Amino acid sequence: MSKPKLLLATNNQAKVREYARLLKGIPYRIVSLKDIDISEQVEETGASFEENAVLKAERYAQLSGLITMADDSGLEVDALNGEPGVRSARYAGEDASDAERIDFLLNKLAGIPWDKRNAQFRCVIAIARPDGKVQTCQGQCRGVLTFAPLGDKGFGYDPIFYLPELHRTMAELPMSRKNAVSHRGKAADEARKILSDLYSI
């Protein structure tokens, strides 16, 4: 019997690959928006990660008729009162590259000492059914922001997110180690339980 499809509401192939690893072994076949020819862009107009994740999951479940998983995640910096938060991907402008976003953030933190550079990555996952029912879960990971990028793995703000207990930035960790400690990895563990329960309904 073929596995039912699980729509991952993204066209970001790095994210598709990461979730394929995080959710390995689930009784679903993961497909992206591109795989099923959905081109509509859902605007992330929510004021929180949870609102944005739910917006996307509900709309794409409605469009596809599939169980749909969407996430919203970002970086919250203590010294910047939680910025960039929901604006993490757009912090340096709509079309900024990862490197430009990092530079922009490091400039904002200029002069802030090491012991005041605490931050957290946070991820909220929403899982929506075509009948409109939605469940959410989340994960977070605390760290310190470096003064310059280190490492060439990962994406986004990973090169400046330092994990004191591992003496490495996220971008210096092998993927398996990153997934074990990351905000997305922790949220995905919760999502795995929800998806398994849905499969048995």
CYANA upper distance limits for C-alpha pairs under 8 A (distance plus 0.5 A):
  3 LYS  CA     27 PRO  CA      6.67
  3 LYS  CA     28 TYR  CA      5.57
  3 LYS  CA     29 ARG  CA      6.27
  4 PRO  CA     27 PRO  CA      7.96
  4 PRO  CA     28 TYR  CA      5.63
  4 PRO  CA     29 ARG  CA      6.60
  5 LYS  CA     28 TYR  CA      5.95
  5 LYS  CA     29 ARG  CA      5.22
  5 LYS  CA     30 ILE  CA      6.39
  5 LYS  CA     31 VAL  CA      7.10
  5 LYS  CA     66 LEU  CA      7.29
  5 LYS  CA     67 ILE  CA      7.94
  6 LEU  CA     28 TYR  CA      6.29
  6 LEU  CA     29 ARG  CA      6.33
  6 LEU  CA     30 ILE  CA      5.35
  6 LEU  CA     31 VAL  CA      6.61
  6 LEU  CA     66 LEU  CA      6.94
  6 LEU  CA     67 ILE  CA      5.99
  6 LEU  CA     68 THR  CA      6.35
  6 LEU  CA     69 MET  CA      7.73
  7 LEU  CA     30 ILE  CA      6.45
  7 LEU  CA     31 VAL  CA      5.51
  7 LEU  CA     32 SER  CA      6.24
  7 LEU  CA     33 LEU  CA      7.56
  7 LEU  CA     61 ALA  CA      8.37
  7 LEU  CA     66 LEU  CA      6.85
  7 LEU  CA     67 ILE  CA      6.76
  7 LEU  CA     68 THR  CA      5.09
  7 LEU  CA     69 MET  CA      6.61
  8 LEU  CA     16 VAL  CA      7.76
  8 LEU  CA     30 ILE  CA      7.04
  8 LEU  CA     31 VAL  CA      6.49
  8 LEU  CA     32 SER  CA      5.56
  8 LEU  CA     33 LEU  CA      7.47
  8 LEU  CA     68 THR  CA      6.49
  8 LEU  CA     69 MET  CA      5.56
  8 LEU  CA     70 ALA  CA      6.60
  9 ALA  CA     32 SER  CA      6.68
  9 ALA  CA     33 LEU  CA      6.43
  9 ALA  CA     56 LYS  CA      7.45
  9 ALA  CA     57 ALA  CA      7.31
  9 ALA  CA     60 TYR  CA      7.31
  9 ALA  CA     68 THR  CA      7.18
  9 ALA  CA     69 MET  CA      6.55
  9 ALA  CA     70 ALA  CA      5.52
  9 ALA  CA     71 ASP  CA      8.34
 10 THR  CA     15 LYS  CA      8.11
 10 THR  CA     16 VAL  CA      7.86
 10 THR  CA     32 SER  CA      6.50
 10 THR  CA     33 LEU  CA      6.46
 10 THR  CA     70 ALA  CA      7.91
 11 ASN  CA     16 VAL  CA      8.16
 11 ASN  CA     32 SER  CA      6.78
 11 ASN  CA     33 LEU  CA      6.53
 11 ASN  CA     34 LYS  CA      6.78
 12 ASN  CA     16 VAL  CA      6.86
 13 GLN  CA     17 ARG  CA      6.64
 14 ALA  CA     18 GLU  CA      6.69
 15 LYS  CA     19 TYR  CA      6.61
 16 VAL  CA     20 ALA  CA      6.57
 16 VAL  CA     32 SER  CA      7.68
 17 ARG  CA     21 ARG  CA      6.95
 18 GLU  CA     22 LEU  CA      6.70
 19 TYR  CA     23 LEU  CA      6.26
 19 TYR  CA    188 ALA  CA      8.25
 20 ALA  CA     24 LYS  CA      6.30
 20 ALA  CA     30 ILE  CA      7.67
 22 LEU  CA    179 ASN  CA      7.39
 22 LEU  CA    185 GLY  CA      6.85
 22 LEU  CA    188 ALA  CA      6.92
 22 LEU  CA    189 ASP  CA      8.29
 23 LEU  CA    188 ALA  CA      7.34
 23 LEU  CA    189 ASP  CA      8.35
 23 LEU  CA    192 ARG  CA      7.01
 26 ILE  CA    192 ARG  CA      7.52
 26 ILE  CA    195 LEU  CA      8.19
 26 ILE  CA    196 SER  CA      7.64
 27 PRO  CA    196 SER  CA      7.87
 27 PRO  CA    199 TYR  CA      7.80
 31 VAL  CA     35 ASP  CA      6.35
 31 VAL  CA     36 ILE  CA      7.81
 32 SER  CA     36 ILE  CA      7.38
 33 LEU  CA     37 ASP  CA      6.61
 33 LEU  CA     38 ILE  CA      5.63
 33 LEU  CA     39 SER  CA      7.57
 34 LYS  CA     38 ILE  CA      6.53
 34 LYS  CA     39 SER  CA      7.67
 38 ILE  CA     64 SER  CA      8.47
 42 VAL  CA     55 LEU  CA      8.07
 42 VAL  CA     56 LYS  CA      6.54
 42 VAL  CA     59 ARG  CA      8.00
 44 GLU  CA     52 ASN  CA      5.74
 44 GLU  CA     55 LEU  CA      7.87
 44 GLU  CA     56 LYS  CA      8.18
 45 THR  CA     52 ASN  CA      7.14
 46 GLY  CA     50 GLU  CA      8.41
 46 GLY  CA     51 GLU  CA      5.39
 46 GLY  CA     52 ASN  CA      5.39
 46 GLY  CA     55 LEU  CA      8.22
 47 ALA  CA     51 GLU  CA      7.09
 47 ALA  CA     52 ASN  CA      8.02
 47 ALA  CA     86 VAL  CA      7.70
 48 SER  CA     52 ASN  CA      6.92
 48 SER  CA     86 VAL  CA      6.67
 49 PHE  CA     53 ALA  CA      6.66
 49 PHE  CA     71 ASP  CA      8.34
 49 PHE  CA     72 ASP  CA      5.60
 49 PHE  CA     73 SER  CA      6.68
 49 PHE  CA     86 VAL  CA      6.46
 49 PHE  CA    123 CYS  CA      7.72
 49 PHE  CA    124 VAL  CA      6.49
 50 GLU  CA     54 VAL  CA      6.64
 50 GLU  CA     72 ASP  CA      7.51
 50 GLU  CA    124 VAL  CA      6.14
 50 GLU  CA    125 ILE  CA      7.94
 50 GLU  CA    126 ALA  CA      7.93
 50 GLU  CA    136 THR  CA      8.04
 51 GLU  CA     55 LEU  CA      6.59
 52 ASN  CA     56 LYS  CA      6.85
 52 ASN  CA     71 ASP  CA      8.20
 52 ASN  CA     72 ASP  CA      6.71
 53 ALA  CA     57 ALA  CA      6.63
 53 ALA  CA     70 ALA  CA      5.84
 53 ALA  CA     71 ASP  CA      5.22
 53 ALA  CA     72 ASP  CA      5.64
 53 ALA  CA    124 VAL  CA      7.15
 53 ALA  CA    125 ILE  CA      6.62
 53 ALA  CA    126 ALA  CA      5.89
 54 VAL  CA     58 GLU  CA      6.41
 54 VAL  CA     70 ALA  CA      7.72
 54 VAL  CA    126 ALA  CA      5.85
 54 VAL  CA    127 ILE  CA      8.20
 54 VAL  CA    128 ALA  CA      8.14
 54 VAL  CA    134 VAL  CA      7.80
 54 VAL  CA    136 THR  CA      8.32
 55 LEU  CA     59 ARG  CA      6.74
 56 LYS  CA     60 TYR  CA      6.56
 56 LYS  CA     70 ALA  CA      6.51
 56 LYS  CA     71 ASP  CA      8.49
 57 ALA  CA     61 ALA  CA      6.46
 57 ALA  CA     68 THR  CA      6.04
 57 ALA  CA     69 MET  CA      6.18
 57 ALA  CA     70 ALA  CA      5.48
 57 ALA  CA     71 ASP  CA      8.49
 57 ALA  CA    126 ALA  CA      6.57
 57 ALA  CA    127 ILE  CA      6.68
 57 ALA  CA    128 ALA  CA      5.86
 57 ALA  CA    134 VAL  CA      8.47
 58 GLU  CA     62 GLN  CA      6.71
 58 GLU  CA     68 THR  CA      8.11
 58 GLU  CA    128 ALA  CA      6.01
 58 GLU  CA    129 ARG  CA      8.03
 58 GLU  CA    130 PRO  CA      8.17
 58 GLU  CA    132 GLY  CA      7.10
 58 GLU  CA    134 VAL  CA      7.84
 59 ARG  CA     63 LEU  CA      6.76
 60 TYR  CA     64 SER  CA      6.38
 60 TYR  CA     68 THR  CA      7.14
 61 ALA  CA     65 GLY  CA      5.87
 61 ALA  CA     66 LEU  CA      5.84
 61 ALA  CA     67 ILE  CA      6.43
 61 ALA  CA     68 THR  CA      5.69
 61 ALA  CA    128 ALA  CA      6.68
 61 ALA  CA    129 ARG  CA      6.60
 61 ALA  CA    130 PRO  CA      5.52
 61 ALA  CA    132 GLY  CA      8.49
 62 GLN  CA     66 LEU  CA      8.23
 62 GLN  CA    130 PRO  CA      5.93
 62 GLN  CA    132 GLY  CA      8.28
 64 SER  CA    130 PRO  CA      8.46
 65 GLY  CA    129 ARG  CA      8.44
 65 GLY  CA    130 PRO  CA      5.74
 66 LEU  CA    129 ARG  CA      7.25
 66 LEU  CA    130 PRO  CA      6.54
 67 ILE  CA    127 ILE  CA      7.53
 67 ILE  CA    128 ALA  CA      6.28
 67 ILE  CA    129 ARG  CA      5.16
 67 ILE  CA    130 PRO  CA      6.79
 68 THR  CA    127 ILE  CA      6.11
 68 THR  CA    128 ALA  CA      5.75
 68 THR  CA    129 ARG  CA      7.02
 69 MET  CA    125 ILE  CA      7.34
 69 MET  CA    126 ALA  CA      6.21
 69 MET  CA    127 ILE  CA      4.96
 69 MET  CA    128 ALA  CA      6.97
 70 ALA  CA    125 ILE  CA      6.22
 70 ALA  CA    126 ALA  CA      5.86
 70 ALA  CA    127 ILE  CA      7.06
 71 ASP  CA    123 CYS  CA      7.32
 71 ASP  CA    124 VAL  CA      6.02
 71 ASP  CA    125 ILE  CA      4.76
 71 ASP  CA    126 ALA  CA      6.58
 72 ASP  CA     86 VAL  CA      8.22
 72 ASP  CA    123 CYS  CA      6.37
 72 ASP  CA    124 VAL  CA      6.06
 72 ASP  CA    125 ILE  CA      7.20
 73 SER  CA     85 GLY  CA      8.47
 73 SER  CA     86 VAL  CA      7.66
 73 SER  CA    121 PHE  CA      7.74
 73 SER  CA    122 ARG  CA      5.94
 73 SER  CA    123 CYS  CA      4.59
 73 SER  CA    124 VAL  CA      6.69
 73 SER  CA    184 ARG  CA      8.47
 74 GLY  CA     84 PRO  CA      7.96
 74 GLY  CA     85 GLY  CA      6.03
 74 GLY  CA     86 VAL  CA      6.72
 74 GLY  CA     87 ARG  CA      8.15
 74 GLY  CA     88 SER  CA      5.79
 74 GLY  CA     89 ALA  CA      8.02
 74 GLY  CA    121 PHE  CA      6.15
 74 GLY  CA    122 ARG  CA      6.16
 74 GLY  CA    123 CYS  CA      7.17
 75 LEU  CA     82 GLY  CA      8.34
 75 LEU  CA     83 GLU  CA      7.73
 75 LEU  CA     84 PRO  CA      6.65
 75 LEU  CA     85 GLY  CA      5.91
 75 LEU  CA     88 SER  CA      6.68
 75 LEU  CA    119 ALA  CA      7.51
 75 LEU  CA    120 GLN  CA      6.30
 75 LEU  CA    121 PHE  CA      5.05
 75 LEU  CA    122 ARG  CA      6.92
 75 LEU  CA    157 TYR  CA      8.28
 76 GLU  CA     80 LEU  CA      8.44
 76 GLU  CA     81 ASN  CA      8.27
 76 GLU  CA     82 GLY  CA      4.85
 76 GLU  CA     83 GLU  CA      5.76
 76 GLU  CA     84 PRO  CA      6.42
 76 GLU  CA     85 GLY  CA      5.51
 76 GLU  CA    119 ALA  CA      6.07
 76 GLU  CA    120 GLN  CA      5.81
 76 GLU  CA    121 PHE  CA      6.79
 76 GLU  CA    122 ARG  CA      7.97
 77 VAL  CA     81 ASN  CA      6.95
 77 VAL  CA     82 GLY  CA      5.31
 77 VAL  CA     83 GLU  CA      6.08
 77 VAL  CA     84 PRO  CA      7.58
 77 VAL  CA     85 GLY  CA      8.45
 77 VAL  CA    117 ARG  CA      7.86
 77 VAL  CA    118 ASN  CA      6.89
 77 VAL  CA    119 ALA  CA      4.78
 77 VAL  CA    120 GLN  CA      7.06
 78 ASP  CA     82 GLY  CA      5.97
 78 ASP  CA     83 GLU  CA      8.31
 78 ASP  CA    116 LYS  CA      8.31
 78 ASP  CA    117 ARG  CA      7.62
 78 ASP  CA    118 ASN  CA      6.31
 78 ASP  CA    119 ALA  CA      6.02
 79 ALA  CA    116 LYS  CA      7.10
 79 ALA  CA    117 ARG  CA      7.04
 79 ALA  CA    118 ASN  CA      7.86
 80 LEU  CA     84 PRO  CA      8.29
 83 GLU  CA     87 ARG  CA      8.14
 83 GLU  CA     88 SER  CA      8.20
 84 PRO  CA     88 SER  CA      5.32
 84 PRO  CA     91 TYR  CA      6.71
 87 ARG  CA     91 TYR  CA      5.89
 89 ALA  CA     94 GLU  CA      8.16
 89 ALA  CA    101 ARG  CA      8.30
 89 ALA  CA    156 GLY  CA      8.47
 90 ARG  CA     94 GLU  CA      5.45
 90 ARG  CA     95 ASP  CA      8.04
 90 ARG  CA     96 ALA  CA      7.76
 91 TYR  CA    101 ARG  CA      6.99
 91 TYR  CA    104 PHE  CA      8.38
 92 ALA  CA     96 ALA  CA      6.37
 92 ALA  CA    100 GLU  CA      7.28
 92 ALA  CA    101 ARG  CA      5.66
 92 ALA  CA    104 PHE  CA      6.55
 96 ALA  CA    100 GLU  CA      6.22
 96 ALA  CA    101 ARG  CA      6.80
 97 SER  CA    101 ARG  CA      6.76
 98 ASP  CA    102 ILE  CA      6.72
 98 ASP  CA    155 PHE  CA      7.71
 98 ASP  CA    156 GLY  CA      5.71
 98 ASP  CA    157 TYR  CA      7.55
 99 ALA  CA    103 ASP  CA      6.71
100 GLU  CA    104 PHE  CA      6.58
101 ARG  CA    105 LEU  CA      6.70
101 ARG  CA    157 TYR  CA      8.32
102 ILE  CA    106 LEU  CA      6.58
102 ILE  CA    149 PRO  CA      8.41
102 ILE  CA    156 GLY  CA      8.44
102 ILE  CA    157 TYR  CA      6.77
102 ILE  CA    160 ILE  CA      8.09
103 ASP  CA    107 ASN  CA      6.62
104 PHE  CA    108 LYS  CA      6.95
105 LEU  CA    109 LEU  CA      6.91
106 LEU  CA    110 ALA  CA      6.71
106 LEU  CA    147 PHE  CA      7.34
106 LEU  CA    148 ALA  CA      8.13
109 LEU  CA    117 ARG  CA      8.38
112 ILE  CA    116 LYS  CA      6.85
112 ILE  CA    117 ARG  CA      7.25
113 PRO  CA    117 ARG  CA      7.10
114 TRP  CA    144 VAL  CA      8.13
114 TRP  CA    145 LEU  CA      8.33
114 TRP  CA    146 THR  CA      8.18
117 ARG  CA    144 VAL  CA      5.91
117 ARG  CA    145 LEU  CA      5.92
117 ARG  CA    146 THR  CA      8.28
118 ASN  CA    142 ARG  CA      7.96
118 ASN  CA    143 GLY  CA      6.40
118 ASN  CA    144 VAL  CA      4.94
118 ASN  CA    145 LEU  CA      6.91
119 ALA  CA    142 ARG  CA      6.47
119 ALA  CA    143 GLY  CA      6.00
119 ALA  CA    144 VAL  CA      6.19
119 ALA  CA    145 LEU  CA      7.29
120 GLN  CA    140 GLN  CA      7.10
120 GLN  CA    141 CYS  CA      5.91
120 GLN  CA    142 ARG  CA      4.83
120 GLN  CA    143 GLY  CA      6.38
120 GLN  CA    144 VAL  CA      8.50
121 PHE  CA    140 GLN  CA      6.07
121 PHE  CA    141 CYS  CA      5.77
121 PHE  CA    142 ARG  CA      7.08
121 PHE  CA    182 SER  CA      8.37
121 PHE  CA    183 HIS  CA      6.48
122 ARG  CA    138 GLN  CA      7.86
122 ARG  CA    139 GLY  CA      6.41
122 ARG  CA    140 GLN  CA      4.88
122 ARG  CA    141 CYS  CA      7.11
122 ARG  CA    183 HIS  CA      6.02
122 ARG  CA    184 ARG  CA      8.08
123 CYS  CA    138 GLN  CA      5.98
123 CYS  CA    139 GLY  CA      5.91
123 CYS  CA    140 GLN  CA      6.83
123 CYS  CA    183 HIS  CA      6.13
123 CYS  CA    184 ARG  CA      6.13
123 CYS  CA    187 ALA  CA      7.03
124 VAL  CA    136 THR  CA      7.35
124 VAL  CA    137 CYS  CA      6.26
124 VAL  CA    138 GLN  CA      4.78
124 VAL  CA    139 GLY  CA      7.20
124 VAL  CA    187 ALA  CA      7.21
125 ILE  CA    136 THR  CA      6.01
125 ILE  CA    137 CYS  CA      5.89
125 ILE  CA    138 GLN  CA      6.54
125 ILE  CA    187 ALA  CA      7.08
125 ILE  CA    188 ALA  CA      8.11
125 ILE  CA    191 ALA  CA      7.64
126 ALA  CA    134 VAL  CA      7.09
126 ALA  CA    135 GLN  CA      6.18
126 ALA  CA    136 THR  CA      4.86
126 ALA  CA    137 CYS  CA      7.19
127 ILE  CA    134 VAL  CA      6.04
127 ILE  CA    135 GLN  CA      5.83
127 ILE  CA    136 THR  CA      6.77
127 ILE  CA    191 ALA  CA      8.18
128 ALA  CA    132 GLY  CA      6.93
128 ALA  CA    133 LYS  CA      6.22
128 ALA  CA    134 VAL  CA      4.80
128 ALA  CA    135 GLN  CA      7.10
129 ARG  CA    133 LYS  CA      5.90
129 ARG  CA    134 VAL  CA      6.95
135 GLN  CA    194 ILE  CA      8.33
136 THR  CA    191 ALA  CA      8.40
137 CYS  CA    187 ALA  CA      6.42
137 CYS  CA    190 GLU  CA      6.62
137 CYS  CA    191 ALA  CA      7.04
138 GLN  CA    183 HIS  CA      8.17
138 GLN  CA    184 ARG  CA      8.45
138 GLN  CA    186 LYS  CA      7.69
138 GLN  CA    187 ALA  CA      5.01
138 GLN  CA    190 GLU  CA      7.97
139 GLY  CA    182 SER  CA      8.35
139 GLY  CA    183 HIS  CA      5.05
139 GLY  CA    184 ARG  CA      6.75
139 GLY  CA    185 GLY  CA      7.92
139 GLY  CA    186 LYS  CA      5.34
139 GLY  CA    187 ALA  CA      4.85
140 GLN  CA    182 SER  CA      7.57
140 GLN  CA    183 HIS  CA      4.66
140 GLN  CA    184 ARG  CA      8.06
140 GLN  CA    186 LYS  CA      7.61
140 GLN  CA    187 ALA  CA      8.30
141 CYS  CA    181 VAL  CA      7.56
141 CYS  CA    182 SER  CA      6.29
141 CYS  CA    183 HIS  CA      5.51
142 ARG  CA    163 LEU  CA      7.93
143 GLY  CA    161 PHE  CA      6.64
143 GLY  CA    162 TYR  CA      5.95
143 GLY  CA    163 LEU  CA      5.46
143 GLY  CA    164 PRO  CA      7.28
144 VAL  CA    161 PHE  CA      6.39
144 VAL  CA    162 TYR  CA      5.57
144 VAL  CA    163 LEU  CA      7.10
144 VAL  CA    164 PRO  CA      7.89
145 LEU  CA    160 ILE  CA      5.81
145 LEU  CA    161 PHE  CA      5.46
145 LEU  CA    162 TYR  CA      6.36
146 THR  CA    160 ILE  CA      5.47
146 THR  CA    161 PHE  CA      6.99
146 THR  CA    162 TYR  CA      6.86
147 PHE  CA    160 ILE  CA      7.81
148 ALA  CA    160 ILE  CA      6.89
149 PRO  CA    159 PRO  CA      5.18
149 PRO  CA    160 ILE  CA      5.37
150 LEU  CA    159 PRO  CA      5.41
150 LEU  CA    160 ILE  CA      6.86
150 LEU  CA    169 THR  CA      7.00
150 LEU  CA    171 ALA  CA      7.22
150 LEU  CA    172 GLU  CA      7.36
151 GLY  CA    159 PRO  CA      6.10
151 GLY  CA    169 THR  CA      7.48
151 GLY  CA    170 MET  CA      8.33
151 GLY  CA    171 ALA  CA      5.15
151 GLY  CA    172 GLU  CA      4.97
152 ASP  CA    159 PRO  CA      7.49
152 ASP  CA    171 ALA  CA      6.00
152 ASP  CA    172 GLU  CA      7.09
153 LYS  CA    158 ASP  CA      8.32
153 LYS  CA    159 PRO  CA      8.24
153 LYS  CA    170 MET  CA      8.13
153 LYS  CA    171 ALA  CA      4.83
153 LYS  CA    172 GLU  CA      6.55
153 LYS  CA    173 LEU  CA      7.61
153 LYS  CA    174 PRO  CA      8.06
153 LYS  CA    175 MET  CA      8.41
154 GLY  CA    158 ASP  CA      6.44
154 GLY  CA    159 PRO  CA      8.16
154 GLY  CA    170 MET  CA      7.41
154 GLY  CA    171 ALA  CA      5.54
154 GLY  CA    175 MET  CA      8.18
155 PHE  CA    159 PRO  CA      8.10
155 PHE  CA    171 ALA  CA      7.82
157 TYR  CA    161 PHE  CA      6.96
158 ASP  CA    169 THR  CA      7.12
158 ASP  CA    170 MET  CA      5.29
158 ASP  CA    171 ALA  CA      5.45
159 PRO  CA    169 THR  CA      6.36
159 PRO  CA    170 MET  CA      6.65
159 PRO  CA    171 ALA  CA      5.19
159 PRO  CA    172 GLU  CA      7.89
160 ILE  CA    169 THR  CA      6.79
160 ILE  CA    170 MET  CA      8.16
160 ILE  CA    171 ALA  CA      8.36
161 PHE  CA    169 THR  CA      5.67
161 PHE  CA    170 MET  CA      6.35
161 PHE  CA    171 ALA  CA      8.38
162 TYR  CA    167 HIS  CA      7.64
162 TYR  CA    168 ARG  CA      6.17
162 TYR  CA    169 THR  CA      4.46
162 TYR  CA    170 MET  CA      6.91
163 LEU  CA    167 HIS  CA      6.41
163 LEU  CA    168 ARG  CA      6.19
163 LEU  CA    169 THR  CA      6.28
163 LEU  CA    170 MET  CA      7.65
164 PRO  CA    168 ARG  CA      7.57
168 ARG  CA    172 GLU  CA      6.31
168 ARG  CA    173 LEU  CA      7.30
169 THR  CA    173 LEU  CA      7.39
170 MET  CA    178 LYS  CA      6.90
173 LEU  CA    177 ARG  CA      6.58
173 LEU  CA    178 LYS  CA      6.20
174 PRO  CA    178 LYS  CA      6.73
175 MET  CA    179 ASN  CA      6.54
176 SER  CA    180 ALA  CA      6.95
177 ARG  CA    181 VAL  CA      7.26
178 LYS  CA    182 SER  CA      6.17
178 LYS  CA    185 GLY  CA      8.44
179 ASN  CA    184 ARG  CA      7.79
179 ASN  CA    185 GLY  CA      5.35
179 ASN  CA    186 LYS  CA      8.48
180 ALA  CA    185 GLY  CA      6.48
180 ALA  CA    186 LYS  CA      7.93
181 VAL  CA    185 GLY  CA      7.02
181 VAL  CA    186 LYS  CA      7.53
182 SER  CA    186 LYS  CA      6.79
183 HIS  CA    187 ALA  CA      6.73
184 ARG  CA    188 ALA  CA      6.43
185 GLY  CA    189 ASP  CA      6.82
186 LYS  CA    190 GLU  CA      7.33
187 ALA  CA    191 ALA  CA      6.74
188 ALA  CA    192 ARG  CA      6.48
189 ASP  CA    193 LYS  CA      7.32
190 GLU  CA    194 ILE  CA      7.12
191 ALA  CA    195 LEU  CA      6.60
192 ARG  CA    196 SER  CA      6.63
193 LYS  CA    197 ASP  CA      6.79
194 ILE  CA    198 LEU  CA      6.76
195 LEU  CA    199 TYR  CA      6.64
196 SER  CA    200 SER  CA      7.01
197 ASP  CA    201 ILE  CA      7.13
